[in-house]
Amino acid sequence: MTDAARASAPALALRDASLRYGRRRLWQGLSLQVEPGEFVAVLGANGSGKTSLLRAVLGLQRLDTGTLMVAGHPPQQRRDDVGYVPQQRHIDPLVPLRVRDVVGQGLDGHRWGTGWPRPGRRRRIEAVLAAVGATRLADMPIGLLSGGEQQRVRIAQALVADPKLLLCDEPLLSLDMRSQRTVTALVDSRRRTSSTAVVFVTHEINPVLPYVDRVLYLAGGQFRVGSVDQVLNSATLSELYGMPIDVLHTGGRIVVVGLPETASDAHHALGVA
């Protein structure tokens, strides 16, 4: 692929991709093209392959068949093109890292960056902290922040190397509603101002409904890709699960009734009655 072609390439392109664990098929025949600035939510039950998909995009999991390209490159070649926001997790208050140190790890190669020269490094860190509204936190120990503040810092860390693709792995777990709104608004702001594509794995579809362009739904070795209305409806989910599923739209929220017990995480995600 020429340099010009790479410059105009999708942020993420999967072609006829498949992945198995032993005899169990997670998904096959998956073709997905995510354009710059697009917001794609990834939904599905536990074990459906959501996190495995992110691992493949990060170059940590090999596909069984098919191809995967990030901004025109194999994922192992250009990890600085990908920013990664993990789930909220406990950080010991005694961890001796300031917020600016944690964000800087995204530049020095500790996470997904390739290393930046020292001149300009501080300016870049300060700029991304300002962009996520965390300037006042810069010199605080990371372990003393609230869950929502820590996720704000993780977003800054993921964005500091200016990635073309932002992967979010259930970043809303354990956050209160206010923090969920803050995190989703920050991610949306980034993709709108910098055309960064977003792949957002979530158990909480309703907080991201205002921002989602398309949905990728994984279930039982199958998948569906389309707009929220095309995928999150009774006919599509009933077909995926092989049983009657009712999808209700009420008060700007989606409620799903009838998902099997094996899809209990999707119950939580979609507000199942």
Accessible surface in RSA format (square Angstrom, percent):
REM  Atomic radii and reference values for relative SASA: ProtOr
REM  Chains: A
REM  Algorithm: Lee & Richards
REM  Probe-radius: 1.40
REM  Slices: 20
REM RES _ NUM      All-atoms   Total-Side   Main-Chain    Non-polar    All polar
REM                ABS   REL    ABS   REL    ABS   REL    ABS   REL    ABS   REL
RES MET A   1   123.64  64.0  56.52  37.4  67.12 159.8  71.55  60.8  52.09  69.0
RES THR A   2    93.90  66.8  85.04  86.2   8.86  21.1  86.48 116.2   7.42  11.2
RES ASP A   3   118.62  83.1 108.65 108.1   9.97  23.6  38.02  89.5  80.61  80.4
RES ALA A   4    78.84  72.5  62.69  96.7  16.15  36.7  70.90  99.8   7.94  21.0
RES ALA A   5    41.09  37.8  30.80  47.5  10.28  23.4  37.48  52.8   3.61   9.6
RES ARG A   6    68.35  28.7  63.15  32.2   5.21  12.4  11.17  15.3  57.19  34.7
RES ALA A   7    92.55  85.1  49.23  76.0  43.32  98.6  61.59  86.7  30.96  82.0
RES SER A   8    94.68  80.0  60.99  81.4  33.69  77.6  52.19 111.1  42.49  59.5
RES ALA A   9    14.15  13.0   3.00   4.6  11.14  25.4   7.14  10.1   7.01  18.6
RES PRO A  10    27.66  20.2  26.68  24.3   0.97   3.5  26.69  22.0   0.97   6.0
RES ALA A  11     3.38   3.1   1.07   1.6   2.31   5.3   3.38   4.8   0.00   0.0
RES LEU A  12     0.43   0.2   0.43   0.3   0.00   0.0   0.43   0.3   0.00   0.0
RES ALA A  13    11.88  10.9  11.35  17.5   0.53   1.2  11.35  16.0   0.53   1.4
RES LEU A  14     0.00   0.0   0.00   0.0   0.00   0.0   0.00   0.0   0.00   0.0
RES ARG A  15   109.47  46.0 108.73  55.4   0.74   1.8  55.10  75.3  54.37  32.9
RES ASP A  16    92.55  64.8  90.96  90.5   1.59   3.8  27.80  65.4  64.75  64.6
RES ALA A  17     0.00   0.0   0.00   0.0   0.00   0.0   0.00   0.0   0.00   0.0
RES SER A  18    12.85  10.9  12.85  17.1   0.00   0.0   8.47  18.0   4.37   6.1
RES LEU A  19     1.30   0.7   1.30   0.9   0.00   0.0   1.30   0.9   0.00   0.0
RES ARG A  20   109.05  45.8  97.90  49.9  11.15  26.6  28.61  39.1  80.44  48.7
RES TYR A  21    95.45  44.6  86.39  49.2   9.05  23.6  77.89  58.5  17.55  21.6
RES GLY A  22    74.10  91.4   0.00   N/A  74.10  91.4  45.18 124.0  28.93  64.8
RES ARG A  23   234.77  98.6 210.09 107.1  24.68  58.8  84.91 116.1 149.85  90.8
RES ARG A  24   126.91  53.3 119.79  61.1   7.12  17.0  70.85  96.8  56.07  34.0
RES ARG A  25    82.17  34.5  70.40  35.9  11.76  28.0  11.56  15.8  70.61  42.8
RES LEU A  26     4.22   2.3   2.53   1.8   1.69   4.2   3.60   2.5   0.61   1.6
RES TRP A  27     0.00   0.0   0.00   0.0   0.00   0.0   0.00   0.0   0.00   0.0
RES GLN A  28    86.16  48.2  79.92  58.4   6.24  14.9  15.97  34.0  70.19  53.2
RES GLY A  29    33.95  41.9   0.00   N/A  33.95  41.9  17.04  46.8  16.92  37.9
RES LEU A  30     0.00   0.0   0.00   0.0   0.00   0.0   0.00   0.0   0.00   0.0
RES SER A  31    60.51  51.1  44.90  59.9  15.61  36.0  31.65  67.4  28.86  40.4
RES LEU A  32     3.98   2.2   0.43   0.3   3.55   8.9   3.72   2.6   0.26   0.7
RES GLN A  33    67.13  37.5  60.39  44.1   6.74  16.0  17.79  37.9  49.35  37.4
RES VAL A  34     0.00   0.0   0.00   0.0   0.00   0.0   0.00   0.0   0.00   0.0
RES GLU A  35    73.34  42.1  73.34  55.5   0.00   0.0  46.78  90.5  26.56  21.7
RES PRO A  36    75.72  55.2  56.15  51.2  19.58  71.2  56.20  46.4  19.53 121.4
RES GLY A  37    16.87  20.8   0.00   N/A  16.87  20.8   9.21  25.3   7.66  17.2
RES GLU A  38    24.56  14.1  21.30  16.1   3.26   7.8  15.00  29.0   9.56   7.8
RES PHE A  39     0.00   0.0   0.00   0.0   0.00   0.0   0.00   0.0   0.00   0.0
RES VAL A  40     0.00   0.0   0.00   0.0   0.00   0.0   0.00   0.0   0.00   0.0
RES ALA A  41     0.00   0.0   0.00   0.0   0.00   0.0   0.00   0.0   0.00   0.0
RES VAL A  42     0.00   0.0   0.00   0.0   0.00   0.0   0.00   0.0   0.00   0.0
RES LEU A  43     2.31   1.3   2.21   1.6   0.10   0.3   2.31   1.6   0.00   0.0
RES GLY A  44     4.85   6.0   0.00   N/A   4.85   6.0   0.00   0.0   4.85  10.9
RES ALA A  45    12.10  11.1  12.10  18.7   0.00   0.0  12.10  17.0   0.00   0.0
RES ASN A  46    99.95  68.9  80.79  78.1  19.16  46.1  28.54  68.7  71.41  69.0
RES GLY A  47    45.70  56.4   0.00   N/A  45.70  56.4  31.43  86.3  14.27  32.0
RES SER A  48     9.08   7.7   2.28   3.0   6.80  15.7   8.77  18.7   0.31   0.4
RES GLY A  49     6.84   8.4   0.00   N/A   6.84   8.4   4.31  11.8   2.53   5.7
RES LYS A  50    10.62   5.2   8.62   5.3   2.00   4.8   1.74   1.6   8.87   9.5
RES THR A  51    61.46  43.7  58.72  59.5   2.73   6.5  45.89  61.6  15.57  23.5
RES SER A  52    12.71  10.7  11.89  15.9   0.82   1.9   0.05   0.1  12.66  17.7
RES LEU A  53     0.66   0.4   0.66   0.5   0.00   0.0   0.66   0.5   0.00   0.0
RES LEU A  54     2.20   1.2   2.20   1.6   0.00   0.0   2.20   1.5   0.00   0.0
RES ARG A  55    95.85  40.2  95.85  48.9   0.00   0.0  24.67  33.7  71.18  43.1
RES ALA A  56     2.30   2.1   0.30   0.5   2.00   4.6   0.30   0.4   2.00   5.3
RES VAL A  57     0.77   0.5   0.38   0.3   0.39   0.9   0.38   0.3   0.39   1.1
RES LEU A  58     9.43   5.3   7.55   5.4   1.88   4.7   9.41   6.6   0.02   0.0
RES GLY A  59    14.33  17.7   0.00   N/A  14.33  17.7   0.79   2.2  13.54  30.3
RES LEU A  60    75.96  42.3  50.80  36.3  25.16  63.3  56.73  39.8  19.24  51.8
RES GLN A  61    40.48  22.6  30.66  22.4   9.82  23.4   3.65   7.8  36.83  27.9
RES ARG A  62   194.64  81.7 183.14  93.4  11.50  27.4  74.45 101.7 120.19  72.8
RES LEU A  63    35.79  19.9  12.95   9.3  22.84  57.4  12.95   9.1  22.84  61.5
RES ASP A  64    79.93  56.0  49.39  49.2  30.54  72.2  17.47  41.1  62.47  62.3
RES THR A  65    78.48  55.8  70.21  71.2   8.27  19.7  71.97  96.7   6.51   9.8
RES GLY A  66    40.20  49.6   0.00   N/A  40.20  49.6  10.47  28.7  29.73  66.6
RES THR A  67    76.32  54.3  71.98  73.0   4.33  10.3  70.24  94.3   6.08   9.2
RES LEU A  68    15.72   8.8   6.24   4.5   9.49  23.8   6.24   4.4   9.49  25.5
RES MET A  69    55.78  28.9  55.44  36.7   0.33   0.8  42.53  36.2  13.25  17.6
RES VAL A  70     0.90   0.6   0.90   0.8   0.00   0.0   0.90   0.8   0.00   0.0
RES ALA A  71     6.50   6.0   4.10   6.3   2.40   5.5   4.23   6.0   2.27   6.0
RES GLY A  72     2.47   3.0   0.00   N/A   2.47   3.0   1.32   3.6   1.15   2.6
RES HIS A  73    24.37  13.3  24.37  16.9   0.00   0.0  16.81  17.3   7.56   8.8
RES PRO A  74    45.00  32.8  44.82  40.9   0.17   0.6  44.82  37.0   0.17   1.1
RES PRO A  75    11.37   8.3   9.31   8.5   2.06   7.5  10.10   8.3   1.27   7.9
RES GLN A  76    98.56  55.1  76.65  56.0  21.92  52.2  42.95  91.4  55.62  42.2
RES GLN A  77   119.49  66.8  87.86  64.2  31.63  75.3  35.73  76.1  83.76  63.5
RES ARG A  78    85.55  35.9  84.28  43.0   1.27   3.0  26.95  36.8  58.61  35.5
RES ARG A  79    86.32  36.2  83.02  42.3   3.30   7.9  26.80  36.6  59.52  36.1
RES ASP A  80    40.56  28.4  36.18  36.0   4.38  10.4   5.13  12.1  35.43  35.3
RES ASP A  81     5.99   4.2   5.85   5.8   0.14   0.3   0.14   0.3   5.85   5.8
RES VAL A  82     6.60   4.3   3.36   3.0   3.24   7.8   3.36   2.9   3.24   8.8
RES GLY A  83     2.28   2.8   0.00   N/A   2.28   2.8   2.28   6.3   0.00   0.0
RES TYR A  84    37.31  17.4  36.84  21.0   0.47   1.2  14.72  11.1  22.59  27.8
RES VAL A  85     0.38   0.2   0.38   0.3   0.00   0.0   0.38   0.3   0.00   0.0
RES PRO A  86    11.85   8.6  11.85  10.8   0.00   0.0  11.85   9.8   0.00   0.0
RES GLN A  87    67.94  38.0  65.86  48.1   2.08   4.9  13.10  27.9  54.85  41.6
RES GLN A  88    33.00  18.5  19.98  14.6  13.02  31.0   3.66   7.8  29.34  22.2
RES ARG A  89   121.83  51.2 114.55  58.4   7.28  17.3  62.77  85.8  59.06  35.8
RES HIS A  90   153.15  83.7 121.33  84.3  31.83  81.4  91.42  94.2  61.73  71.8
RES ILE A  91    35.01  19.9  29.09  21.7   5.92  14.3  32.19  23.2   2.82   7.7
RES ASP A  92    70.06  49.1  66.20  65.9   3.86   9.1  19.33  45.5  50.73  50.6
RES PRO A  93    64.34  46.9  56.55  51.6   7.78  28.3  56.55  46.7   7.78  48.4
RES LEU A  94   155.16  86.4 134.93  96.5  20.22  50.8 139.19  97.8  15.96  43.0
RES VAL A  95    45.13  29.7  41.27  37.4   3.86   9.3  43.55  37.8   1.57   4.3
RES PRO A  96   129.55  94.4  96.32  87.8  33.24 120.8 110.01  90.8  19.54 121.5
RES LEU A  97    60.97  34.0  59.54  42.6   1.42   3.6  60.35  42.4   0.61   1.7
RES ARG A  98   101.84  42.8 101.67  51.8   0.17   0.4  37.16  50.8  64.68  39.2
RES VAL A  99     0.00   0.0   0.00   0.0   0.00   0.0   0.00   0.0   0.00   0.0
RES ARG A 100    24.10  10.1  22.92  11.7   1.17   2.8   9.89  13.5  14.21   8.6
RES ASP A 101    49.79  34.9  40.28  40.1   9.51  22.5  16.55  39.0  33.24  33.1
RES VAL A 102    16.59  10.9  16.59  15.0   0.00   0.0  16.59  14.4   0.00   0.0
RES VAL A 103     0.00   0.0   0.00   0.0   0.00   0.0   0.00   0.0   0.00   0.0
RES GLY A 104     0.00   0.0   0.00   N/A   0.00   0.0   0.00   0.0   0.00   0.0
RES GLN A 105    31.64  17.7  31.64  23.1   0.00   0.0   6.36  13.5  25.28  19.2
RES GLY A 106     5.48   6.8   0.00   N/A   5.48   6.8   3.71  10.2   1.77   4.0
RES LEU A 107     0.00   0.0   0.00   0.0   0.00   0.0   0.00   0.0   0.00   0.0
RES ASP A 108    75.07  52.6  47.73  47.5  27.34  64.7  27.15  63.9  47.92  47.8
RES GLY A 109    35.43  43.7   0.00   N/A  35.43  43.7  12.45  34.2  22.98  51.5
RES HIS A 110   129.26  70.6  97.00  67.4  32.26  82.5  59.73  61.6  69.52  80.9
RES ARG A 111    61.99  26.0  41.34  21.1  20.66  49.2  10.98  15.0  51.02  30.9
RES TRP A 112    45.66  18.3  42.90  20.8   2.75   6.5  44.54  23.7   1.12   1.8
RES GLY A 113    11.84  14.6   0.00   N/A  11.84  14.6   0.73   2.0  11.12  24.9
RES THR A 114    99.32  70.6  62.93  63.8  36.39  86.7  53.71  72.1  45.60  68.9
RES GLY A 115    35.46  43.7   0.00   N/A  35.46  43.7  17.82  48.9  17.63  39.5
RES TRP A 116    98.00  39.3  77.30  37.4  20.70  48.6  65.85  35.1  32.15  52.2
RES PRO A 117    99.31  72.4  85.93  78.3  13.39  48.7  98.36  81.2   0.95   5.9
RES ARG A 118   192.23  80.7 179.01  91.3  13.23  31.5  72.17  98.6 120.06  72.8
RES PRO A 119   112.21  81.8  89.56  81.6  22.65  82.3 101.82  84.1  10.39  64.6
RES GLY A 120    16.52  20.4   0.00   N/A  16.52  20.4   9.21  25.3   7.32  16.4
RES ARG A 121    47.07  19.8  47.07  24.0   0.00   0.0   7.46  10.2  39.61  24.0
RES ARG A 122   142.90  60.0 139.80  71.3   3.11   7.4  62.64  85.6  80.27  48.6
RES ARG A 123   168.93  70.9 163.47  83.3   5.46  13.0  72.71  99.4  96.22  58.3
RES ARG A 124    60.39  25.4  56.29  28.7   4.10   9.8  15.69  21.4  44.70  27.1
RES ILE A 125     7.11   4.0   7.11   5.3   0.00   0.0   7.11   5.1   0.00   0.0
RES GLU A 126    71.91  41.3  67.30  50.9   4.60  11.0  28.17  54.5  43.73  35.7
RES ALA A 127    52.64  48.4  38.75  59.8  13.90  31.6  47.30  66.6   5.34  14.2
RES VAL A 128     6.30   4.1   3.73   3.4   2.56   6.2   6.30   5.5   0.00   0.0
RES LEU A 129     1.87   1.0   1.87   1.3   0.00   0.0   1.87   1.3   0.00   0.0
RES ALA A 130    61.22  56.3  42.15  65.0  19.07  43.4  44.14  62.2  17.08  45.3
RES ALA A 131    78.43  72.1  40.97  63.2  37.46  85.2  53.76  75.7  24.67  65.4
RES VAL A 132     3.94   2.6   3.60   3.3   0.34   0.8   3.94   3.4   0.00   0.0
RES GLY A 133    45.96  56.7   0.00   N/A  45.96  56.7  30.66  84.2  15.29  34.3
RES ALA A 134     0.00   0.0   0.00   0.0   0.00   0.0   0.00   0.0   0.00   0.0
RES THR A 135    86.94  61.8  79.64  80.7   7.29  17.4  74.71 100.4  12.22  18.5
RES ARG A 136   176.77  74.2 143.48  73.1  33.28  79.2  79.42 108.5  97.35  59.0
RES LEU A 137     1.08   0.6   1.08   0.8   0.00   0.0   1.08   0.8   0.00   0.0
RES ALA A 138     7.75   7.1   7.45  11.5   0.31   0.7   7.45  10.5   0.31   0.8
RES ASP A 139    86.21  60.4  68.54  68.2  17.67  41.8  32.74  77.1  53.47  53.3
RES MET A 140    70.56  36.5  69.46  46.0   1.10   2.6  58.44  49.7  12.12  16.1
RES PRO A 141    50.16  36.6  49.85  45.4   0.31   1.1  50.16  41.4   0.00   0.0
RES ILE A 142     4.98   2.8   4.98   3.7   0.00   0.0   4.98   3.6   0.00   0.0
RES GLY A 143     8.97  11.1   0.00   N/A   8.97  11.1   0.00   0.0   8.97  20.1
RES LEU A 144   107.00  59.6  78.38  56.1  28.62  72.0  82.05  57.6  24.96  67.2
RES LEU A 145    11.54   6.4   0.00   0.0  11.54  29.0   0.66   0.5  10.87  29.3
RES SER A 146    63.52  53.7  48.83  65.2  14.69  33.8  52.65 112.1  10.87  15.2
RES GLY A 147    24.42  30.1   0.00   N/A  24.42  30.1  10.52  28.9  13.90  31.1
RES GLY A 148    12.89  15.9   0.00   N/A  12.89  15.9   7.67  21.0   5.22  11.7
RES GLU A 149    41.43  23.8  40.27  30.5   1.16   2.8  13.33  25.8  28.10  22.9
RES GLN A 150     8.23   4.6   8.21   6.0   0.02   0.1   0.16   0.4   8.07   6.1
RES GLN A 151     0.01   0.0   0.01   0.0   0.00   0.0   0.00   0.0   0.01   0.0
RES ARG A 152    53.63  22.5  53.63  27.3   0.00   0.0   1.82   2.5  51.81  31.4
RES VAL A 153     0.00   0.0   0.00   0.0   0.00   0.0   0.00   0.0   0.00   0.0
RES ARG A 154    11.41   4.8  11.34   5.8   0.07   0.2   7.61  10.4   3.80   2.3
RES ILE A 155     0.23   0.1   0.23   0.2   0.00   0.0   0.23   0.2   0.00   0.0
RES ALA A 156     0.00   0.0   0.00   0.0   0.00   0.0   0.00   0.0   0.00   0.0
RES GLN A 157     9.78   5.5   6.25   4.6   3.52   8.4   0.77   1.6   9.01   6.8
RES ALA A 158     8.79   8.1   0.00   0.0   8.79  20.0   5.13   7.2   3.66   9.7
RES LEU A 159     5.75   3.2   5.75   4.1   0.00   0.0   5.75   4.0   0.00   0.0
RES VAL A 160     0.01   0.0   0.01   0.0   0.00   0.0   0.01   0.0   0.00   0.0
RES ALA A 161    21.79  20.0   9.53  14.7  12.25  27.9   9.53  13.4  12.25  32.5
RES ASP A 162    84.06  58.9  71.51  71.2  12.55  29.7  13.76  32.4  70.30  70.1
RES PRO A 163     4.22   3.1   1.07   1.0   3.15  11.5   1.14   0.9   3.08  19.2
RES LYS A 164   101.47  49.5  96.19  59.0   5.28  12.6  71.53  64.4  29.94  31.9
RES LEU A 165     0.00   0.0   0.00   0.0   0.00   0.0   0.00   0.0   0.00   0.0
RES LEU A 166     0.00   0.0   0.00   0.0   0.00   0.0   0.00   0.0   0.00   0.0
RES LEU A 167     0.00   0.0   0.00   0.0   0.00   0.0   0.00   0.0   0.00   0.0
RES CYS A 168     0.00   0.0   0.00   0.0   0.00   0.0   0.00   0.0   0.00   0.0
RES ASP A 169     8.80   6.2   8.80   8.8   0.00   0.0   0.00   0.0   8.80   8.8
RES GLU A 170    14.63   8.4  13.38  10.1   1.25   3.0   1.44   2.8  13.19  10.8
RES PRO A 171     0.26   0.2   0.26   0.2   0.00   0.0   0.26   0.2   0.00   0.0
RES LEU A 172     2.40   1.3   1.99   1.4   0.41   1.0   1.99   1.4   0.41   1.1
RES LEU A 173    43.42  24.2  41.16  29.4   2.26   5.7  42.86  30.1   0.56   1.5
RES SER A 174   108.90  92.0  53.92  72.0  54.98 126.6  39.18  83.4  69.72  97.7
RES LEU A 175    15.77   8.8   2.05   1.5  13.72  34.5   4.24   3.0  11.53  31.0
RES ASP A 176    94.37  66.1  77.91  77.5  16.46  38.9  45.87 108.0  48.50  48.4
RES MET A 177   116.83  60.5 108.93  72.1   7.90  18.8  89.22  75.9  27.61  36.6
RES ARG A 178   195.99  82.3 192.83  98.3   3.16   7.5  64.30  87.9 131.69  79.8
RES SER A 179    20.55  17.4  17.86  23.8   2.69   6.2   2.80   6.0  17.74  24.9
RES GLN A 180    20.90  11.7  20.90  15.3   0.00   0.0   0.29   0.6  20.61  15.6
RES ARG A 181   150.64  63.2 148.13  75.5   2.51   6.0  54.01  73.8  96.64  58.6
RES THR A 182    39.13  27.8  32.55  33.0   6.57  15.7  19.29  25.9  19.83  30.0
RES VAL A 183     0.99   0.7   0.99   0.9   0.00   0.0   0.99   0.9   0.00   0.0
RES THR A 184     0.82   0.6   0.82   0.8   0.00   0.0   0.00   0.0   0.82   1.2
RES ALA A 185    45.61  41.9  40.59  62.6   5.01  11.4  41.89  59.0   3.71   9.8
RES LEU A 186    27.36  15.2  23.26  16.6   4.09  10.3  23.79  16.7   3.57   9.6
RES VAL A 187     0.38   0.3   0.38   0.3   0.00   0.0   0.38   0.3   0.00   0.0
RES ASP A 188    13.55   9.5  13.55  13.5   0.00   0.0   0.00   0.0  13.55  13.5
RES SER A 189    56.66  47.9  51.42  68.6   5.23  12.1  27.86  59.3  28.80  40.3
RES ARG A 190    29.67  12.5  25.67  13.1   4.00   9.5  11.52  15.7  18.15  11.0
RES ARG A 191    15.00   6.3  12.41   6.3   2.59   6.2   1.66   2.3  13.35   8.1
RES ARG A 192   155.96  65.5 121.47  61.9  34.49  82.1  49.77  68.0 106.19  64.4
RES THR A 193   109.83  78.1  70.32  71.3  39.51  94.2  68.36  91.8  41.47  62.7
RES SER A 194    54.91  46.4  25.90  34.6  29.01  66.8  16.61  35.4  38.30  53.7
RES SER A 195    63.17  53.4  57.45  76.7   5.72  13.2  18.64  39.7  44.53  62.4
RES THR A 196     1.88   1.3   1.15   1.2   0.73   1.7   0.73   1.0   1.15   1.7
RES ALA A 197     0.00   0.0   0.00   0.0   0.00   0.0   0.00   0.0   0.00   0.0
RES VAL A 198     0.00   0.0   0.00   0.0   0.00   0.0   0.00   0.0   0.00   0.0
RES VAL A 199     0.56   0.4   0.56   0.5   0.00   0.0   0.56   0.5   0.00   0.0
RES PHE A 200     0.00   0.0   0.00   0.0   0.00   0.0   0.00   0.0   0.00   0.0
RES VAL A 201     0.00   0.0   0.00   0.0   0.00   0.0   0.00   0.0   0.00   0.0
RES THR A 202     1.76   1.3   0.45   0.5   1.31   3.1   0.04   0.1   1.72   2.6
RES HIS A 203    23.46  12.8  21.63  15.0   1.82   4.7  17.23  17.8   6.23   7.2
RES GLU A 204    29.57  17.0  29.54  22.4   0.03   0.1   1.82   3.5  27.75  22.7
RES ILE A 205     0.00   0.0   0.00   0.0   0.00   0.0   0.00   0.0   0.00   0.0
RES ASN A 206    14.42   9.9   4.51   4.4   9.91  23.9   3.55   8.5  10.87  10.5
RES PRO A 207    29.28  21.3  12.39  11.3  16.89  61.4  23.40  19.3   5.87  36.5
RES VAL A 208     0.00   0.0   0.00   0.0   0.00   0.0   0.00   0.0   0.00   0.0
RES LEU A 209    37.28  20.8  22.87  16.4  14.41  36.2  22.97  16.1  14.32  38.5
RES PRO A 210   100.34  73.1  61.96  56.5  38.37 139.5  74.94  61.9  25.39 157.8
RES TYR A 211    45.28  21.1  43.02  24.5   2.26   5.9  19.02  14.3  26.26  32.4
RES VAL A 212    19.88  13.1   0.00   0.0  19.88  47.9   0.00   0.0  19.88  53.9
RES ASP A 213    64.16  44.9  46.66  46.4  17.51  41.4  17.85  42.0  46.32  46.2
RES ARG A 214    59.54  25.0  59.54  30.3   0.00   0.0  30.29  41.4  29.25  17.7
RES VAL A 215     0.00   0.0   0.00   0.0   0.00   0.0   0.00   0.0   0.00   0.0
RES LEU A 216     0.00   0.0   0.00   0.0   0.00   0.0   0.00   0.0   0.00   0.0
RES TYR A 217     0.31   0.1   0.31   0.2   0.00   0.0   0.31   0.2   0.00   0.0
RES LEU A 218     0.05   0.0   0.05   0.0   0.00   0.0   0.05   0.0   0.00   0.0
RES ALA A 219     1.21   1.1   0.58   0.9   0.63   1.4   0.71   1.0   0.49   1.3
RES GLY A 220    70.85  87.4   0.00   N/A  70.85  87.4  42.89 117.7  27.96  62.6
RES GLY A 221     9.41  11.6   0.00   N/A   9.41  11.6   1.99   5.4   7.43  16.6
RES GLN A 222    67.72  37.9  64.36  47.0   3.36   8.0  20.36  43.3  47.36  35.9
RES PHE A 223    46.44  23.2  41.47  25.7   4.96  12.9  41.47  25.1   4.96  14.2
RES ARG A 224    63.48  26.7  61.98  31.6   1.50   3.6  31.03  42.4  32.45  19.7
RES VAL A 225    49.40  32.5  16.78  15.2  32.62  78.6  16.78  14.6  32.62  88.5
RES GLY A 226     5.99   7.4   0.00   N/A   5.99   7.4   5.99  16.4   0.00   0.0
RES SER A 227    40.51  34.2  39.18  52.3   1.33   3.1  34.10  72.6   6.41   9.0
RES VAL A 228    23.08  15.2  21.54  19.5   1.54   3.7  21.54  18.7   1.54   4.2
RES ASP A 229   103.86  72.8  93.49  93.0  10.38  24.5  32.17  75.7  71.69  71.5
RES GLN A 230   120.95  67.6 104.65  76.5  16.30  38.8  40.41  86.0  80.54  61.1
RES VAL A 231     2.40   1.6   2.40   2.2   0.00   0.0   2.40   2.1   0.00   0.0
RES LEU A 232     0.16   0.1   0.00   0.0   0.16   0.4   0.00   0.0   0.16   0.4
RES ASN A 233    41.11  28.3  39.65  38.3   1.46   3.5  29.28  70.5  11.83  11.4
RES SER A 234    42.06  35.5  38.90  51.9   3.16   7.3  28.51  60.7  13.55  19.0
RES ALA A 235    78.32  72.0  61.87  95.5  16.45  37.4  71.94 101.3   6.38  16.9
RES THR A 236    19.47  13.9  17.96  18.2   1.52   3.6   4.47   6.0  15.01  22.7
RES LEU A 237     0.00   0.0   0.00   0.0   0.00   0.0   0.00   0.0   0.00   0.0
RES SER A 238    28.72  24.3  25.45  34.0   3.28   7.6  20.89  44.5   7.84  11.0
RES GLU A 239   111.36  63.9  91.89  69.5  19.47  46.4  40.08  77.5  71.28  58.2
RES LEU A 240     7.90   4.4   0.00   0.0   7.90  19.9   0.00   0.0   7.90  21.3
RES TYR A 241    41.64  19.4  15.53   8.8  26.11  67.9  20.31  15.3  21.33  26.3
RES GLY A 242    68.21  84.1   0.00   N/A  68.21  84.1  35.08  96.3  33.13  74.2
RES MET A 243    75.13  38.9  65.73  43.5   9.40  22.4  62.72  53.3  12.41  16.4
RES PRO A 244   116.66  85.0 103.40  94.3  13.26  48.2 108.54  89.6   8.12  50.5
RES ILE A 245     2.97   1.7   0.00   0.0   2.97   7.2   0.36   0.3   2.61   7.1
RES ASP A 246    80.27  56.2  80.03  79.7   0.25   0.6   9.95  23.4  70.33  70.1
RES VAL A 247    16.37  10.8   0.68   0.6  15.69  37.8   0.68   0.6  15.69  42.5
RES LEU A 248    93.08  51.8  90.61  64.8   2.48   6.2  93.08  65.4   0.00   0.0
RES HIS A 249   107.78  58.9  74.61  51.9  33.17  84.9  50.74  52.3  57.04  66.4
RES THR A 250    76.76  54.6  68.67  69.6   8.10  19.3  41.66  56.0  35.10  53.1
RES GLY A 251    80.53  99.3   0.00   N/A  80.53  99.3  45.54 125.0  35.00  78.4
RES GLY A 252    72.81  89.8   0.00   N/A  72.81  89.8  45.46 124.7  27.35  61.3
RES ARG A 253   116.23  48.8 114.47  58.3   1.77   4.2  44.88  61.3  71.35  43.2
RES ILE A 254     2.07   1.2   1.83   1.4   0.24   0.6   1.83   1.3   0.24   0.7
RES VAL A 255    26.69  17.6  26.69  24.2   0.00   0.0  26.69  23.2   0.00   0.0
RES VAL A 256     0.00   0.0   0.00   0.0   0.00   0.0   0.00   0.0   0.00   0.0
RES VAL A 257    51.59  33.9  50.24  45.5   1.35   3.3  50.24  43.7   1.35   3.7
RES GLY A 258    32.94  40.6   0.00   N/A  32.94  40.6  27.92  76.6   5.01  11.2
RES LEU A 259     9.51   5.3   0.00   0.0   9.51  23.9   0.00   0.0   9.51  25.6
RES PRO A 260    33.07  24.1  25.51  23.3   7.56  27.5  33.07  27.3   0.00   0.0
RES GLU A 261   144.28  82.8 132.61 100.3  11.67  27.8  67.87 131.3  76.41  62.4
RES THR A 262   115.36  82.0  95.48  96.8  19.88  47.4  89.58 120.3  25.78  39.0
RES ALA A 263     0.28   0.3   0.28   0.4   0.00   0.0   0.28   0.4   0.00   0.0
RES SER A 264    58.72  49.6  52.65  70.3   6.06  14.0  28.49  60.7  30.23  42.3
RES ASP A 265     8.99   6.3   3.41   3.4   5.59  13.2   8.78  20.7   0.21   0.2
RES ALA A 266     2.48   2.3   1.64   2.5   0.84   1.9   2.48   3.5   0.00   0.0
RES HIS A 267    41.99  22.9  39.19  27.2   2.80   7.2  22.79  23.5  19.20  22.3
RES HIS A 268   105.50  57.7  88.69  61.6  16.81  43.0  68.28  70.4  37.22  43.3
RES ALA A 269     5.82   5.3   4.19   6.5   1.62   3.7   4.19   5.9   1.62   4.3
RES LEU A 270     0.83   0.5   0.83   0.6   0.00   0.0   0.83   0.6   0.00   0.0
RES GLY A 271    28.81  35.5   0.00   N/A  28.81  35.5  22.89  62.8   5.92  13.3
RES VAL A 272    37.03  24.4   8.82   8.0  28.21  68.0   8.82   7.7  28.21  76.5
RES ALA A 273    98.30  90.4  43.60  67.3  54.70 124.4  82.02 115.5  16.28  43.1
END  Absolute sums over single chains surface
CHAIN  1 A    12335.7       9612.4       2723.3       6600.8       5734.9
END  Absolute sums over all chains
TOTAL         12335.7       9612.4       2723.3       6600.8       5734.9
